Amino acid sequence: MTSETDYNRPSLFLKGNDWLWRLMRRFAFAFDPERMHEAAIHVLRFRSLFAFGDINKTSIARAPDFKKTFAGLTFANPVGLAAGFDVDADCLPALQLLGFGFIEVGGITEKAQPGNRKPRIFRLPRDQAIVNRLNFYNRGALRLQKRLSLLRERNRLFVPIGVNLGKSNFSSLEDVPKEYLRTFQLVCDVADYVTINVSCPNSEGLQRYQTTKSLGVLLDTVCNHNETRKKPVPLFLKLGPDLGNEEAIACAETALDYRLGGLVISNTTTKRNGLSAPFEFGAGGLSGKPLFERSTQLLRCIAKDYGGKLTLIGSGGIMGGSQALAKLNAGADLLQVYTGFIYGGPNFVIRLLRYLEAHYLK
């Protein structure tokens, strides 16, 4: 049987280019993480100027066996890009060419905001992890709406595009339902689905909306408006890994009551379990390999009773094919990656799909 290590060998599926990525990563990791992220966005934005079609139909990323329909949407393959990478939808055409089956932009807020003070992104290479305390930095929902509208008018989007909603630093906790509604109204016509993010650990107090009462108020506000639309937009709820199992199950039950499309499990964690050395840079959400165990436990717990009733997107700690397979076996219908993509490079999605082709599509 072919091992995951075999699928990471450059000679198999990467045409000898993986050594180049490892060299580039060593260079990039010598510089400030946020500056390197901005540089990557600039490169992808430039590539997007010349990306007028989808990835080649003969690519494994568009293999018919991977195509599935969930929440009324058709996904070319199960590997999606999580919110936080292309926050303002600046480089979607180029990202599609890397093989993603769907892409989530945001987290977006009603008005533009700068987020927390820098430095606010920290790499932990020994642990294959990242800590961030960005706190929804973005250019605002109106700018995003215009960007997505233009891409759709020009027929340059070929996979489902989700929009992740966040809380503004300028709003009170009590105003969150109305703020999310206003943001939703700006983006609902250009999004294939919308994710209601109530679990960002960098937005003070937001996690209180992971309790049944507060979550009900928020969903009342957004869902009631969504139901008045001629074609309601599929809604997802993003939960945090620091919830207890019973709390998460209560949120899943509430999501089912409000007829949401599904859940994203999970966001980043405030805990520092699994790190090889103490983290001394303050607060922030931890993502990457150390998050895998808890996020997968939570996914499995919810899938036990809600698999098949809600579409479940497994996220957190997918650093290679074996973790992707474990998420699917734990009950995920779809997957989202972020930190694994940062460490794994441009060929990361294709490597995951090759592994899943050999071990999952049997």
Residue frames relative to the residue before (quaternion, step in Angstrom):
aa qw qx qy qz dx dy dz
M 1.0000 0.0000 0.0000 0.0000 0.00 0.00 0.00
T 0.4588 -0.6853 0.4913 0.2802 3.59 -0.99 0.83
S 0.3340 -0.7540 0.5337 0.1873 3.57 -0.88 0.93
E 0.6482 -0.4984 0.3874 0.4258 3.54 -1.31 0.25
T 0.5958 0.5727 -0.3658 0.4281 3.57 1.05 -0.71
D 0.6294 0.5443 -0.3351 0.4419 3.57 1.01 -0.82
Y 0.6840 0.4946 -0.2910 0.4503 3.56 1.01 -0.80
N 0.6537 0.4843 -0.3244 0.4826 3.58 1.23 -0.11
R 0.4807 0.6614 -0.4443 0.3661 3.58 1.24 0.03
P 0.5300 -0.6712 0.4127 0.3135 3.59 -0.77 0.98
S 0.6690 0.5518 -0.3166 0.3844 3.59 0.93 -0.83
L 0.6306 0.5678 -0.3443 0.4017 3.58 1.15 -0.46
F 0.8631 0.0098 0.0628 0.5010 3.55 0.36 -1.25
L 0.6911 0.5027 -0.2771 0.4392 3.57 1.21 -0.22
K 0.3889 -0.7646 0.4465 0.2546 3.57 1.31 0.17
G 0.7293 -0.4740 0.2459 0.4276 3.54 0.97 0.87
N 0.5623 0.6570 -0.3672 0.3427 3.61 1.24 -0.02
D 0.5219 0.6728 -0.4230 0.3100 3.60 1.12 -0.31
W 0.5888 0.5604 -0.3749 0.4458 3.59 1.09 -0.60
L 0.6293 0.5380 -0.3341 0.4505 3.57 1.06 -0.76
W 0.6491 0.5096 -0.3240 0.4625 3.57 1.00 -0.81
R 0.6401 0.5239 -0.3371 0.4496 3.59 0.94 -0.82
L 0.6420 0.5080 -0.3148 0.4803 3.57 1.06 -0.74
M 0.6637 0.5008 -0.3003 0.4674 3.57 0.93 -0.88
R 0.6434 0.5229 -0.3269 0.4536 3.57 0.99 -0.80
R 0.6281 0.5272 -0.3438 0.4574 3.58 0.95 -0.80
F 0.6533 0.4988 -0.3059 0.4805 3.57 0.99 -0.80
A 0.6921 0.4938 -0.2874 0.4411 3.60 0.81 -1.03
F 0.6839 0.5029 -0.2939 0.4394 3.57 0.97 -0.84
A 0.5589 0.5848 -0.3973 0.4333 3.59 1.26 -0.02
F 0.7093 0.4249 -0.2410 0.5082 3.57 1.30 -0.27
D 0.7244 -0.4330 0.3196 0.4307 3.55 -1.33 0.24
P 0.5176 -0.6855 0.4076 0.3100 3.64 -0.73 0.99
E 0.6869 0.4823 -0.3127 0.4448 3.60 0.86 -0.84
R 0.6286 0.5222 -0.3407 0.4649 3.59 1.03 -0.70
M 0.6562 0.4991 -0.3091 0.4740 3.57 1.01 -0.77
H 0.6124 0.5257 -0.3507 0.4749 3.58 1.08 -0.66
E 0.6527 0.5058 -0.3122 0.4697 3.58 0.93 -0.87
A 0.6345 0.5262 -0.3291 0.4606 3.58 1.02 -0.78
A 0.6431 0.5195 -0.3198 0.4629 3.58 1.01 -0.84
I 0.6390 0.5197 -0.3221 0.4668 3.57 0.99 -0.81
H 0.6366 0.5236 -0.3287 0.4611 3.60 0.98 -0.80
V 0.6563 0.5029 -0.3139 0.4666 3.59 0.94 -0.87
L 0.6896 0.4712 -0.2788 0.4741 3.58 0.89 -0.92
R 0.6055 0.5387 -0.3575 0.4641 3.59 1.07 -0.63
F 0.6493 0.5035 -0.3135 0.4760 3.58 0.99 -0.85
R 0.6500 0.5063 -0.3188 0.4685 3.60 0.96 -0.86
S 0.6224 0.5692 -0.3355 0.4196 3.58 1.06 -0.72
L 0.5617 0.6108 -0.3859 0.4031 3.58 1.16 -0.52
F 0.7709 0.3197 -0.1535 0.5291 3.56 1.17 -0.64
A 0.5590 0.5855 -0.3902 0.4387 3.58 1.26 0.32
F 0.0246 0.8494 -0.5226 0.0690 3.56 -0.02 1.30
G 0.7626 0.2841 -0.1877 0.5500 3.57 1.24 -0.08
D 0.6176 -0.5257 0.4279 0.3989 3.52 -1.35 -0.02
I 0.6699 -0.4387 0.3893 0.4552 3.54 -1.32 0.07
N 0.6691 -0.5255 0.3421 0.3989 3.57 -1.12 0.67
K 0.5097 -0.6823 0.4395 0.2854 3.58 -0.87 0.95
T 0.6257 0.5289 -0.3444 0.4585 3.59 1.21 -0.34
S 0.4904 0.6649 -0.4299 0.3641 3.60 1.26 -0.16
I 0.5855 -0.5756 0.4404 0.3631 3.54 -1.16 0.59
A 0.5831 0.5962 -0.3646 0.4143 3.60 1.19 -0.50
R 0.7487 0.2997 -0.1981 0.5571 3.58 1.24 -0.29
A 0.2787 0.7757 -0.5145 0.2365 3.56 1.20 0.53
P 0.5423 -0.6581 0.4104 0.3231 3.64 -0.81 0.93
D 0.6344 0.5581 -0.3458 0.4081 3.61 0.99 -0.70
F 0.6645 0.5004 -0.3068 0.4626 3.60 1.16 -0.44
K 0.5705 0.6400 -0.3751 0.3524 3.57 1.16 -0.55
K 0.0649 0.7945 -0.5973 0.0882 3.58 -0.81 1.05
T 0.2859 -0.7384 0.5840 0.1786 3.56 -1.28 0.46
F 0.0847 0.7705 -0.6244 0.0965 3.54 -0.83 1.09
A 0.8466 0.0812 -0.0905 0.5182 3.56 -1.09 0.79
G 0.6901 -0.5000 0.2734 0.4461 3.56 1.07 0.75
L 0.6522 0.4876 -0.3093 0.4912 3.59 1.28 0.13
T 0.3294 -0.7322 0.5623 0.1977 3.56 -1.10 0.71
F 0.1519 -0.7917 0.5903 0.0395 3.55 -0.74 1.15
A 0.4610 -0.7130 0.4592 0.2611 3.56 -0.72 1.11
N 0.7617 -0.1096 0.0629 0.6355 3.57 1.15 -0.63
P 0.6249 -0.6189 0.3306 0.3423 3.63 -1.12 0.44
V 0.6258 0.5710 -0.3395 0.4087 3.63 1.20 -0.23
G 0.0110 -0.8133 0.5803 -0.0411 3.55 -0.53 1.22
L 0.4495 -0.6468 0.5412 0.2944 3.52 -1.34 0.31
A 0.4086 -0.7339 0.4937 0.2253 3.57 -0.75 1.08
A 0.6287 -0.5153 0.4235 0.3997 3.54 -1.31 0.36
G 0.6570 0.5275 -0.3827 0.3789 3.53 -1.21 0.58
F 0.6478 0.4904 -0.3355 0.4767 3.58 1.16 -0.39
D 0.7824 0.1111 -0.0500 0.6108 3.59 0.61 -1.12
V 0.1666 -0.8551 0.4828 0.0887 3.55 0.53 1.24
D 0.8190 0.2718 -0.1040 0.4945 3.59 0.77 -1.06
A 0.5171 -0.6750 0.3985 0.3439 3.59 1.22 0.52
D 0.2611 0.8071 -0.4883 0.2050 3.57 0.98 0.86
C 0.8338 0.1842 -0.0508 0.5180 3.60 1.02 -0.66
L 0.1657 0.8323 -0.5139 0.1254 3.60 1.03 0.71
P 0.6440 0.5245 -0.3649 0.4207 3.68 0.80 -0.76
A 0.6784 0.4745 -0.3006 0.4736 3.60 0.97 -0.79
L 0.6417 0.5305 -0.3304 0.4446 3.59 0.98 -0.78
Q 0.5983 0.5620 -0.3624 0.4414 3.59 1.06 -0.66
L 0.6606 0.5302 -0.3021 0.4374 3.57 1.05 -0.77
L 0.6057 0.5388 -0.3603 0.4614 3.60 1.26 -0.17
G 0.6425 -0.5952 0.2939 0.3829 3.58 1.28 0.08
F 0.4007 0.7287 -0.4853 0.2700 3.61 1.16 0.03
G 0.4081 -0.7177 0.5170 0.2259 3.54 -1.10 0.80
F 0.7619 -0.0718 0.0125 0.6436 3.55 1.33 -0.31
I 0.1990 -0.7818 0.5854 0.0799 3.56 -1.19 0.52
E 0.1633 -0.7751 0.6045 0.0841 3.55 -1.00 0.89
V 0.1926 -0.7835 0.5844 0.0868 3.56 -0.78 1.07
G 0.5621 0.5535 -0.4518 0.4167 3.56 -1.27 0.29
G 0.4891 0.0588 -0.8007 -0.3409 1.59 -2.40 -0.71
I 0.2503 -0.7812 0.5685 0.0629 3.43 -0.95 1.11
T 0.1778 -0.7587 0.6165 0.1133 3.56 -1.17 0.65
E 0.6988 -0.4798 0.3137 0.4279 3.55 -1.24 0.39
K 0.7820 0.1711 -0.0744 0.5948 3.58 0.91 -0.95
A 0.5972 -0.5512 0.4383 0.3838 3.55 -1.23 0.46
Q 0.0539 0.7905 -0.6092 0.0336 3.56 -1.11 0.68
P 0.5105 -0.6999 0.4196 0.2710 3.59 -1.09 0.71
G 0.4443 -0.6772 0.4782 0.3395 3.62 1.16 -0.34
N 0.7335 -0.4078 0.3050 0.4502 3.56 -1.27 -0.30
R 0.6447 -0.5178 0.3994 0.3958 3.53 -1.33 0.26
K 0.4499 -0.6632 0.5297 0.2778 3.54 -1.23 0.58
P 0.5476 -0.1550 -0.8212 -0.0419 1.55 -2.28 1.14
R 0.0777 -0.8262 0.5579 -0.0117 3.56 -1.03 0.77
I 0.6926 0.3222 -0.2860 0.5786 3.58 1.29 0.32
F 0.0213 -0.8064 0.5896 -0.0413 3.56 -0.88 1.01
R 0.2719 -0.7563 0.5738 0.1574 3.56 -0.87 0.97
L 0.1072 -0.7497 0.6488 0.0739 3.53 -1.23 0.64
P 0.1606 -0.8572 0.4789 0.1007 3.61 0.45 1.18
R 0.6292 0.5456 -0.3530 0.4264 3.61 0.98 -0.72
D 0.7448 0.3685 -0.1964 0.5205 3.55 1.16 -0.65
Q 0.3481 -0.7365 0.4921 0.3069 3.59 1.30 -0.06
A 0.5096 0.6403 -0.3932 0.4192 3.54 0.87 1.01
I 0.1694 -0.7366 0.6428 0.1246 3.52 -1.40 0.25
V 0.1318 -0.7373 0.6529 0.1132 3.55 -1.17 0.65
N 0.0219 0.7991 -0.6005 0.0187 3.59 -0.88 0.92
R 0.0606 -0.7566 0.6470 0.0729 3.52 -1.26 0.52
L 0.0788 0.8535 -0.5050 0.1014 3.53 0.95 1.01
N 0.1117 -0.8460 0.5070 0.1211 3.57 0.99 -0.94
F 0.7267 -0.5016 0.2611 0.3901 3.53 0.50 1.31
Y 0.1771 0.7404 -0.6231 0.1795 3.59 0.60 1.07
N 0.2545 0.7642 -0.5585 0.1981 3.61 -0.82 0.95
R 0.5422 -0.6516 0.4405 0.2957 3.55 -1.28 0.28
G 0.6642 -0.5488 0.2915 0.4156 3.56 1.23 0.33
A 0.6274 -0.5986 0.3725 0.3305 3.52 -1.21 0.70
L 0.6315 0.5418 -0.3525 0.4284 3.60 0.99 -0.71
R 0.6496 0.5033 -0.3180 0.4728 3.58 0.96 -0.82
L 0.6408 0.5153 -0.3205 0.4702 3.58 1.01 -0.81
Q 0.6310 0.5458 -0.3277 0.4434 3.57 0.97 -0.89
K 0.6703 0.4932 -0.2953 0.4693 3.57 0.93 -0.89
R 0.6495 0.5306 -0.3145 0.4447 3.56 0.98 -0.84
L 0.6931 0.4607 -0.2761 0.4808 3.59 0.84 -0.95
S 0.6226 0.5452 -0.3406 0.4462 3.56 1.02 -0.76
L 0.6574 0.5077 -0.3080 0.4639 3.57 0.96 -0.86
L 0.6541 0.5096 -0.3152 0.4616 3.59 0.95 -0.85
R 0.6619 0.4914 -0.3079 0.4750 3.59 0.99 -0.76
E 0.6334 0.5340 -0.3349 0.4489 3.58 0.96 -0.80
R 0.7332 0.4019 -0.2161 0.5043 3.56 1.08 -0.75
N 0.4146 -0.7476 0.4373 0.2791 3.57 1.32 0.23
R 0.4168 0.7201 -0.4528 0.3203 3.56 0.84 1.04
L 0.6187 0.4875 -0.3599 0.5000 3.57 1.24 0.37
F 0.0854 -0.8421 0.5320 -0.0221 3.55 -0.70 1.15
V 0.7155 0.3105 -0.2355 0.5798 3.59 1.28 0.04
P 0.6349 -0.5227 0.3804 0.4231 3.62 -1.16 0.39
I 0.1593 -0.7727 0.6114 0.0615 3.55 -1.01 0.93
G 0.1488 -0.7913 0.5902 0.0588 3.54 -0.71 1.13
V 0.2261 -0.7460 0.6082 0.1498 3.56 -1.26 0.48
N 0.2557 -0.7745 0.5696 0.1018 3.54 -0.79 1.14
L 0.2407 -0.7906 0.5528 0.1067 3.58 -0.73 1.12
G 0.0712 -0.8096 0.5825 0.0101 3.56 -0.96 0.93
K 0.5538 -0.6080 0.4676 0.3239 3.52 -1.37 0.16
S 0.4242 -0.6969 0.5232 0.2461 3.54 -0.97 0.88
N 0.5341 -0.6176 0.4778 0.3240 3.55 -1.18 0.61
F 0.6841 0.5142 -0.2710 0.4406 3.55 1.19 -0.53
S 0.6612 0.4935 -0.3123 0.4709 3.61 1.23 -0.09
S 0.4836 -0.6385 0.5128 0.3091 3.53 -1.24 0.52
L 0.6479 -0.5099 0.3824 0.4170 3.56 -1.25 0.31
E 0.6383 0.5423 -0.3290 0.4362 3.57 1.03 -0.75
D 0.6859 0.4915 -0.2778 0.4592 3.59 1.15 -0.60
V 0.4028 0.7541 -0.4555 0.2481 3.60 1.26 -0.16
P 0.6656 0.4943 -0.3501 0.4359 3.69 0.73 -0.82
K 0.6913 0.4634 -0.2889 0.4732 3.60 0.88 -0.89
E 0.6369 0.5210 -0.3333 0.4602 3.59 1.03 -0.74
Y 0.6548 0.4979 -0.3171 0.4720 3.58 0.90 -0.87
L 0.6221 0.5320 -0.3452 0.4591 3.60 1.02 -0.71
R 0.6666 0.4954 -0.3139 0.4600 3.59 0.87 -0.91
T 0.6468 0.5014 -0.3174 0.4791 3.59 1.00 -0.78
F 0.6335 0.5387 -0.3167 0.4563 3.57 0.97 -0.89
Q 0.6582 0.5241 -0.3142 0.4399 3.58 0.92 -0.87
L 0.6560 0.5181 -0.3083 0.4541 3.58 1.12 -0.63
V 0.8001 0.3326 -0.1505 0.4760 3.60 0.99 -0.77
C 0.5146 0.7045 -0.4116 0.2633 3.60 1.14 -0.43
D 0.6607 0.5170 -0.3225 0.4385 3.62 1.08 -0.54
V 0.7532 0.3728 -0.2080 0.5005 3.60 1.18 -0.38
A 0.6207 0.5305 -0.3349 0.4702 3.60 1.31 -0.01
D 0.4173 -0.6759 0.5403 0.2776 3.57 -1.09 0.69
Y 0.7651 -0.0734 0.0144 0.6395 3.54 1.21 -0.54
V 0.2585 -0.7526 0.5868 0.1499 3.57 -1.25 0.42
T 0.2033 -0.7714 0.5942 0.1026 3.55 -0.95 0.95
I 0.2573 -0.7480 0.5968 0.1348 3.55 -0.83 1.05
N 0.1651 -0.8160 0.5522 0.0436 3.54 -0.35 1.31
V 0.0393 0.8045 -0.5887 0.0679 3.58 -0.48 1.22
S 0.6736 0.5380 -0.2520 0.4397 3.56 1.27 0.23
C 0.3809 0.7227 -0.5024 0.2831 3.60 1.20 0.19
P 0.3441 -0.7780 0.4828 0.2080 3.63 -0.53 1.08
N 0.6382 0.5481 -0.3252 0.4319 3.59 1.25 -0.24
S 0.6439 0.4680 -0.3168 0.5158 3.58 1.29 -0.11
E 0.3909 -0.7834 0.4334 0.2137 3.54 -0.20 1.34
G 0.8476 0.1808 -0.1605 0.4724 3.55 -0.86 1.07
L 0.4890 0.6956 -0.4322 0.3004 3.60 1.20 -0.34
Q 0.6164 0.5924 -0.3456 0.3869 3.58 1.06 -0.74
R 0.5167 0.6368 -0.4296 0.3781 3.60 1.18 -0.24
Y 0.6224 0.5362 -0.3376 0.4594 3.57 1.25 -0.38
Q 0.5473 0.5510 -0.4209 0.4687 3.55 1.26 0.39
T 0.5431 0.5504 -0.4225 0.4730 3.59 1.26 0.35
T 0.6545 -0.5836 0.3109 0.3666 3.54 -1.00 0.85
K 0.6848 0.4992 -0.3038 0.4354 3.61 0.82 -0.95
S 0.7107 0.4451 -0.2654 0.4757 3.58 0.76 -1.02
L 0.6298 0.5295 -0.3354 0.4587 3.57 1.01 -0.77
G 0.6271 0.5467 -0.3309 0.4454 3.57 1.04 -0.77
V 0.6410 0.5185 -0.3209 0.4663 3.58 1.00 -0.81
L 0.6618 0.5077 -0.2978 0.4643 3.56 0.95 -0.92
L 0.7058 0.4564 -0.2731 0.4680 3.58 0.82 -0.95
D 0.5523 0.5858 -0.3875 0.4491 3.58 1.12 -0.58
T 0.7025 0.4963 -0.2666 0.4348 3.52 0.80 -1.08
V 0.7385 0.4115 -0.2346 0.4799 3.59 0.78 -1.02
C 0.6954 0.4927 -0.2887 0.4364 3.58 0.83 -0.97
N 0.6154 0.5512 -0.3565 0.4364 3.59 0.98 -0.73
H 0.6627 0.4729 -0.3035 0.4950 3.56 0.99 -0.78
N 0.6399 0.5443 -0.3298 0.4307 3.58 0.93 -0.88
E 0.6669 0.5199 -0.3021 0.4401 3.57 1.00 -0.81
T 0.6247 0.5336 -0.3470 0.4523 3.60 1.20 -0.36
R 0.5472 0.6230 -0.3981 0.3923 3.58 1.23 -0.27
K 0.5994 -0.5664 0.4234 0.3749 3.55 -1.15 0.60
K 0.7731 0.0608 -0.0310 0.6306 3.54 1.10 -0.79
P 0.2994 -0.7813 0.5172 0.1802 3.61 -0.19 1.21
V 0.4185 -0.6927 0.5334 0.2461 3.55 -1.12 0.76
P 0.4954 -0.6328 0.4878 0.3409 3.64 -0.91 0.78
L 0.1681 -0.7924 0.5832 0.0607 3.56 -0.88 1.02
F 0.1147 -0.7680 0.6276 0.0554 3.55 -1.05 0.87
L 0.2652 -0.7399 0.5983 0.1557 3.55 -1.24 0.52
K 0.2149 -0.7898 0.5636 0.1114 3.58 -0.80 1.02
L 0.1554 -0.8139 0.5588 0.0329 3.55 -0.63 1.21
G 0.4366 -0.7002 0.5095 0.2438 3.54 -1.26 0.51
P 0.5420 -0.6534 0.4258 0.3132 3.59 -1.10 0.63
D 0.6189 0.5680 -0.3474 0.4167 3.60 1.22 -0.30
L 0.4448 0.6530 -0.4644 0.4001 3.57 1.30 0.12
G 0.4626 -0.6159 0.5483 0.3256 3.53 -1.22 0.50
N 0.6630 -0.5239 0.3486 0.4056 3.58 -1.16 0.49
E 0.6712 0.4964 -0.3076 0.4565 3.60 0.91 -0.87
E 0.6290 0.5231 -0.3328 0.4690 3.59 1.04 -0.74
A 0.6630 0.5036 -0.3031 0.4637 3.57 0.94 -0.86
I 0.6374 0.5176 -0.3244 0.4697 3.58 1.00 -0.79
A 0.6265 0.5264 -0.3345 0.4675 3.59 1.04 -0.73
C 0.6413 0.5048 -0.3208 0.4806 3.59 1.02 -0.75
A 0.6379 0.5237 -0.3251 0.4616 3.58 1.00 -0.80
E 0.6427 0.5163 -0.3161 0.4695 3.58 1.00 -0.80
T 0.6431 0.5082 -0.3164 0.4776 3.57 1.02 -0.80
A 0.6312 0.5306 -0.3257 0.4627 3.58 1.00 -0.82
L 0.6499 0.5062 -0.3083 0.4758 3.56 1.02 -0.80
D 0.6296 0.5458 -0.3255 0.4470 3.59 1.00 -0.84
Y 0.7429 0.3863 -0.2101 0.5046 3.56 1.02 -0.81
R 0.4508 -0.7363 0.4115 0.2920 3.57 1.30 0.31
L 0.1917 0.7781 -0.5632 0.2016 3.55 0.90 0.95
G 0.5895 -0.5952 0.4171 0.3524 3.54 -1.23 0.46
G 0.7778 -0.2794 0.1977 0.5271 3.56 1.03 -0.70
L 0.4791 -0.6457 0.5269 0.2754 3.52 -1.39 -0.26
V 0.2372 -0.7024 0.6454 0.1838 3.53 -1.28 0.55
I 0.0067 0.8093 -0.5821 0.0788 3.56 -0.62 1.19
S 0.7127 -0.4591 -0.5235 -0.0851 1.59 -0.82 2.33
N 0.6254 -0.4866 0.4470 0.4149 3.52 -1.41 -0.16
T 0.6826 -0.4360 0.3622 0.4613 3.59 -1.27 -0.32
T 0.3855 -0.7306 0.5237 0.2085 3.56 -1.27 0.32
T 0.4325 -0.6766 0.5293 0.2739 3.57 -1.19 0.57
K 0.5814 0.5935 -0.3715 0.4144 3.58 1.24 -0.30
R 0.3221 -0.7580 0.5436 0.1619 3.54 -1.23 0.50
N 0.2444 0.7925 -0.5195 0.2057 3.56 1.15 0.58
G 0.8131 0.3151 -0.2190 0.4377 3.54 -1.10 0.75
L 0.5225 0.6308 -0.4312 0.3783 3.60 1.21 0.02
S 0.4876 -0.6898 0.4582 0.2765 3.55 -1.04 0.78
A 0.7828 0.1169 -0.0660 0.6076 3.59 1.24 -0.41
P 0.6255 -0.5404 0.3890 0.4067 3.62 -1.13 0.47
F 0.3224 -0.7226 0.5795 0.1952 3.54 -1.10 0.78
E 0.1132 -0.8597 0.4981 -0.0067 3.55 -0.45 1.25
F 0.5615 0.6401 -0.3697 0.3720 3.58 1.19 0.36
G 0.6717 -0.5397 0.2961 0.4121 3.58 1.17 0.45
A 0.8027 -0.3225 0.2352 0.4431 3.50 -1.37 -0.38
G 0.3497 0.7284 -0.5546 0.1990 3.53 -1.33 0.25
G 0.5043 -0.6459 0.4867 0.3026 3.53 -1.28 0.34
L 0.2970 -0.7624 0.5578 0.1389 3.56 -0.84 1.06
S 0.0016 -0.7788 0.6270 -0.0184 3.56 -0.95 0.96
G 0.5874 0.5883 -0.4276 0.3551 3.53 -1.30 0.23
K 0.8560 -0.2133 0.1223 0.4547 3.53 -1.34 -0.31
P 0.6799 0.4977 -0.3304 0.4253 3.68 0.81 -0.80
L 0.6348 0.5416 -0.3254 0.4447 3.59 1.22 -0.39
F 0.5040 0.7148 -0.4076 0.2624 3.56 1.17 -0.55
E 0.6921 0.5100 -0.3120 0.4044 3.60 0.68 -1.03
R 0.7222 0.4410 -0.2677 0.4608 3.59 0.72 -1.02
S 0.6603 0.5059 -0.3266 0.4487 3.60 0.88 -0.84
T 0.6634 0.4896 -0.3051 0.4766 3.59 1.06 -0.70
Q 0.5938 0.5471 -0.3574 0.4694 3.60 1.08 -0.64
L 0.6756 0.4932 -0.2891 0.4655 3.55 0.91 -0.96
L 0.6209 0.5396 -0.3264 0.4656 3.57 1.03 -0.80
R 0.6742 0.4985 -0.2936 0.4591 3.57 0.86 -0.97
C 0.6365 0.5440 -0.3169 0.4455 3.56 1.02 -0.85
I 0.7063 0.4430 -0.2634 0.4853 3.59 0.89 -0.90
A 0.6393 0.5486 -0.3300 0.4260 3.58 0.99 -0.80
K 0.5494 0.6428 -0.3887 0.3659 3.57 1.11 -0.62
D 0.8049 0.2438 -0.1131 0.5290 3.58 0.94 -0.90
Y 0.7833 0.3443 -0.1662 0.4902 3.60 1.13 -0.53
G 0.4169 0.6799 -0.4865 0.3566 3.57 1.24 0.14
G 0.7696 0.2782 -0.2384 0.5230 3.56 -0.79 1.02
K 0.6825 0.4289 -0.2779 0.5226 3.58 1.23 -0.38
L 0.7590 0.1312 -0.0644 0.6345 3.54 1.20 -0.72
T 0.4447 -0.6425 0.5408 0.3115 3.57 -1.09 0.64
L 0.1599 -0.8115 0.5595 0.0533 3.57 -0.71 1.08
I 0.1514 -0.7715 0.6154 0.0555 3.55 -0.80 1.11
G 0.2254 -0.7998 0.5480 0.0964 3.56 -0.52 1.20
S 0.0880 0.7936 -0.5910 0.1146 3.54 -0.72 1.11
G 0.6239 0.5493 -0.4010 0.3850 3.56 -1.13 0.62
G 0.8807 0.0041 -0.0340 0.4725 3.57 -0.49 1.21
I 0.4250 0.6755 -0.4993 0.3373 3.61 1.13 0.41
M 0.0244 0.8317 -0.5477 0.0872 3.54 -0.14 1.36
G 0.7972 0.0404 -0.0173 0.6021 3.56 1.29 -0.10
G 0.7613 -0.4150 0.2612 0.4242 3.53 -1.34 0.06
S 0.6471 0.5347 -0.3404 0.4236 3.60 0.94 -0.78
Q 0.6544 0.4878 -0.3210 0.4804 3.60 1.05 -0.68
A 0.6130 0.5386 -0.3473 0.4621 3.58 1.05 -0.69
L 0.6584 0.5051 -0.2988 0.4713 3.55 0.97 -0.90
A 0.6442 0.5286 -0.3222 0.4492 3.58 0.99 -0.83
K 0.6308 0.5221 -0.3367 0.4648 3.60 1.02 -0.73
L 0.6620 0.4951 -0.3084 0.4706 3.59 0.92 -0.85
N 0.6707 0.4889 -0.2960 0.4727 3.58 0.98 -0.80
A 0.6457 0.5117 -0.3150 0.4712 3.58 1.21 -0.49
G 0.7021 -0.4850 0.2601 0.4518 3.59 1.26 -0.06
A 0.4594 0.6834 -0.4600 0.3323 3.60 1.22 0.04
D 0.3342 -0.7082 0.5864 0.2070 3.54 -1.14 0.73
L 0.7794 0.0930 -0.0116 0.6195 3.53 1.13 -0.82
L 0.2964 -0.7487 0.5683 0.1690 3.56 -1.29 0.30
Q 0.1063 -0.7572 0.6345 0.1127 3.53 -1.27 0.42
V 0.1222 -0.7878 0.6018 0.0480 3.55 -1.01 0.87
Y 0.0199 -0.7724 0.6342 0.0287 3.53 -1.28 0.46
T 0.7689 0.3442 -0.2027 0.4992 3.58 0.35 -1.24
G 0.6145 0.5450 -0.3460 0.4535 3.61 1.02 -0.72
F 0.6324 0.5224 -0.3129 0.4789 3.57 1.10 -0.73
I 0.6310 0.5307 -0.3296 0.4600 3.59 1.01 -0.81
Y 0.7301 0.4099 -0.2323 0.4949 3.57 0.90 -0.94
G 0.7362 0.4729 -0.2342 0.4237 3.57 1.00 -0.82
G 0.4293 -0.7542 0.4187 0.2675 3.56 1.21 -0.37
P 0.8018 -0.3657 0.2031 0.4267 3.58 -1.34 0.02
N 0.7118 0.4503 -0.2626 0.4707 3.62 1.10 -0.60
F 0.3661 0.7851 -0.4517 0.2135 3.57 1.30 0.00
V 0.6684 0.5045 -0.3142 0.4472 3.60 0.85 -0.93
I 0.6605 0.5060 -0.3118 0.4587 3.58 0.89 -0.90
R 0.6317 0.5233 -0.3401 0.4599 3.61 1.00 -0.74
L 0.6411 0.5160 -0.3282 0.4637 3.58 0.95 -0.83
L 0.6892 0.4874 -0.2900 0.4510 3.57 0.85 -0.94
R 0.6127 0.5308 -0.3540 0.4665 3.60 1.04 -0.64
Y 0.6515 0.5043 -0.3142 0.4718 3.54 0.98 -0.83
L 0.6819 0.4812 -0.2925 0.4668 3.59 0.90 -0.88
E 0.5888 0.5641 -0.3677 0.4471 3.57 1.09 -0.62
A 0.7205 0.4473 -0.2440 0.4704 3.57 0.95 -0.87
H 0.8116 0.3192 -0.1313 0.4713 3.58 0.98 -0.83
Y 0.7456 0.3859 -0.2101 0.5010 3.59 1.19 -0.44
L 0.7229 0.3722 -0.2307 0.5344 3.58 0.99 -0.82
K 0.1784 0.7981 -0.5479 0.1759 3.54 0.27 1.28
